[in-house]
């Protein structure tokens, strides 16, 4: 009889420990992005790395195309600092709504996972579903991946309110809750102040 209790205990522990973690416990994400955008019937491909310190700090470094390689964008709250290596130039601006969509999308998914039972059930079942980032932008999560017991979007499709395709996005080399150096979100211009 003791063996049955021990086996039952081990099975229950395995089920409990294997259940996905809530996205609200994420501290940061690192990943590579392959983005295909369409504008005026022209397709453009971008590749960039992202370091996202939740809830509102992002470092984006362009890898491809070659002409943009090395460009760095740091988003912190409503401020954006960019480094353009072609001109060896730093610029600081306010973030407009479109640029803030990555932050909005991630935070929206985290919030829905916490409060919306239907969303959470489909999300944990890794089923395709739509998320409206705002009244004009629809994000469809196509595929998921698991990293360190977190279920994360892997492939996404973005459309505007007229169902025009804005972008297809695939995430690669996803890392969660990794060590991030404090100066990751500080560009040289800020360091010189």
C-alpha positions as CSV (number, residue, x, y, z in Angstrom):
1,X,0.0,0.0,0.0
2,X,2.9,2.4,0.8
3,X,4.2,1.8,-2.8
4,X,0.9,3.0,-4.2
5,X,1.0,6.2,-2.1
6,X,4.6,6.9,-3.1
7,X,3.8,6.4,-6.8
8,X,0.7,8.5,-6.5
9,X,2.7,11.2,-4.7
10,X,5.4,11.2,-7.4
11,X,2.8,11.3,-10.2
12,X,1.1,14.3,-8.5
13,X,4.4,16.1,-8.0
14,X,5.3,15.6,-11.6
15,X,2.0,16.9,-12.8
16,X,2.2,20.0,-10.5
17,X,5.8,20.7,-11.3
18,X,5.2,20.2,-15.1
19,X,2.3,22.7,-15.3
20,X,3.2,25.9,-17.1
21,X,4.4,28.9,-15.2
22,X,2.3,32.1,-15.3
23,X,3.7,34.8,-17.7
24,X,3.3,37.3,-14.9
25,X,6.4,35.8,-13.2
26,X,8.6,36.6,-16.2
27,X,11.4,39.1,-15.4
28,X,13.0,39.3,-18.8
29,X,13.1,37.8,-22.3
30,X,15.9,37.5,-24.8
31,X,15.3,36.4,-28.4
32,X,16.1,36.8,-32.1
33,X,13.3,38.1,-34.4
34,X,12.8,37.3,-38.0
35,X,10.2,39.8,-39.3
36,X,8.7,40.0,-42.7
37,X,6.7,43.2,-43.3
38,X,4.6,44.3,-46.2
39,X,4.1,47.9,-47.2
40,X,2.7,49.1,-50.5
41,X,3.0,45.6,-51.9
42,X,6.7,45.5,-51.1
43,X,8.1,42.8,-48.7
44,X,10.9,43.7,-46.4
45,X,12.8,41.3,-44.2
46,X,14.4,42.3,-40.9
47,X,16.3,40.3,-38.3
48,X,17.1,41.7,-34.9
49,X,17.9,40.7,-31.3
50,X,15.7,41.8,-28.5
51,X,16.4,42.1,-24.8
52,X,13.2,42.8,-22.9
53,X,13.3,43.7,-19.2
54,X,9.6,43.6,-18.2
55,X,7.5,45.6,-18.1
56,X,8.9,48.5,-20.2
57,X,12.6,48.3,-21.2
58,X,13.7,47.0,-24.6
59,X,17.0,46.9,-26.4
60,X,16.7,46.1,-30.1
61,X,19.8,45.5,-32.3
62,X,19.5,45.1,-36.0
63,X,21.3,42.2,-37.6
64,X,19.8,42.3,-41.1
65,X,19.6,43.9,-43.7
66,X,23.3,44.7,-43.9
67,X,22.6,48.5,-44.5
68,X,21.0,48.7,-41.0
69,X,23.2,46.2,-39.2
70,X,24.4,47.6,-35.9
71,X,21.6,50.0,-35.4
72,X,20.5,50.0,-31.7
73,X,17.2,51.1,-30.3
74,X,16.6,51.4,-26.6
75,X,13.1,51.9,-25.4
76,X,12.6,52.9,-21.8
77,X,9.0,53.9,-20.8
78,X,8.1,56.5,-23.4
79,X,11.6,57.4,-24.4
80,X,13.6,56.0,-27.3
81,X,17.3,56.4,-27.9
82,X,18.8,55.1,-31.1
83,X,22.3,54.7,-32.4
84,X,22.8,54.8,-36.1
85,X,26.3,53.5,-36.9
86,X,26.3,54.7,-40.5
87,X,26.4,58.3,-39.2
88,X,27.9,57.5,-35.8
89,X,24.9,59.4,-34.4
90,X,22.7,59.1,-31.3
91,X,19.1,60.4,-31.3
92,X,16.6,60.7,-28.5
93,X,12.9,60.9,-29.2
94,X,9.5,60.1,-27.7
95,X,8.0,56.7,-28.6
96,X,5.1,56.9,-30.9
97,X,2.2,54.4,-30.6
98,X,3.4,52.1,-33.4
99,X,6.9,51.7,-31.9
100,X,5.4,50.9,-28.6
101,X,3.5,47.9,-30.0
102,X,6.0,45.3,-28.9
103,X,5.7,46.4,-25.3
104,X,1.9,46.7,-25.6
105,X,1.6,43.2,-27.2
106,X,3.8,41.4,-24.6
107,X,2.1,43.2,-21.7
108,X,-1.4,42.5,-23.2
109,X,-0.6,38.8,-23.5
110,X,0.6,38.7,-19.9
111,X,-2.5,40.5,-18.7
112,X,-4.9,38.3,-20.7
113,X,-3.1,35.1,-19.4
114,X,-3.8,36.4,-15.9
115,X,-7.5,37.6,-16.2
116,X,-9.1,35.9,-19.2
117,X,-10.0,32.2,-18.6
118,X,-10.8,31.5,-22.2
119,X,-7.6,33.1,-23.4
120,X,-5.5,31.3,-20.8
121,X,-7.1,27.9,-21.6
122,X,-6.3,28.3,-25.4
123,X,-2.9,29.7,-24.6
124,X,-1.9,26.8,-22.3
125,X,-3.3,24.4,-24.9
126,X,-1.1,26.1,-27.5
127,X,-4.0,26.9,-29.8
128,X,-4.0,29.6,-32.4
129,X,-5.8,32.7,-31.2
130,X,-6.2,36.4,-31.8
131,X,-5.3,39.3,-29.6
132,X,-6.3,42.9,-30.3
133,X,-3.3,45.1,-29.3
134,X,-5.4,48.2,-29.9
135,X,-8.5,49.0,-32.0
136,X,-6.4,49.0,-35.2
137,X,-4.0,46.1,-34.7
138,X,-4.7,42.4,-34.5
139,X,-2.0,39.9,-33.4
140,X,-2.6,36.2,-34.2
141,X,-0.5,33.8,-32.2
142,X,0.1,30.9,-34.7
143,X,2.6,28.7,-32.9
144,X,4.1,28.4,-29.4
145,X,7.2,27.1,-27.8
146,X,8.2,26.1,-24.2
147,X,11.2,27.5,-22.4
148,X,11.9,26.8,-18.7
149,X,8.2,25.8,-18.2
150,X,6.9,29.0,-19.8
151,X,4.7,28.8,-22.9
152,X,5.7,31.6,-25.2
153,X,4.5,32.7,-28.7
154,X,6.9,31.5,-31.4
155,X,5.1,32.6,-34.6
156,X,2.8,35.5,-35.0
157,X,0.9,37.3,-37.7
158,X,-0.1,41.0,-37.4
159,X,-2.9,42.7,-39.4
160,X,-4.5,46.1,-39.4
161,X,-8.2,46.8,-38.9
162,X,-8.8,46.3,-42.6
163,X,-7.1,42.8,-42.5
164,X,-4.1,44.1,-44.4
165,X,-1.0,42.1,-43.4
166,X,1.5,44.2,-41.5
167,X,4.0,41.6,-40.5
168,X,4.8,37.9,-39.9
169,X,7.1,37.3,-37.0
170,X,9.1,34.3,-35.9
171,X,11.1,34.2,-32.7
172,X,14.3,32.2,-32.3
173,X,16.7,31.4,-29.5
174,X,14.3,32.5,-26.8
175,X,15.7,32.8,-23.3
176,X,13.8,33.7,-20.1
177,X,14.9,35.3,-16.8
178,X,18.5,35.5,-17.7
179,X,21.1,37.8,-16.2
180,X,21.1,41.2,-17.9
181,X,23.9,43.7,-17.3
182,X,22.7,47.0,-15.9
183,X,24.2,49.0,-18.8
184,X,22.3,47.0,-21.4
185,X,19.7,49.7,-21.7
186,X,22.3,52.6,-21.7
187,X,23.8,53.7,-24.9
188,X,27.1,55.6,-25.1
189,X,25.4,58.9,-25.4
190,X,23.8,58.4,-22.0
191,X,27.0,57.2,-20.5
192,X,28.8,60.4,-21.5
193,X,26.4,62.7,-19.7
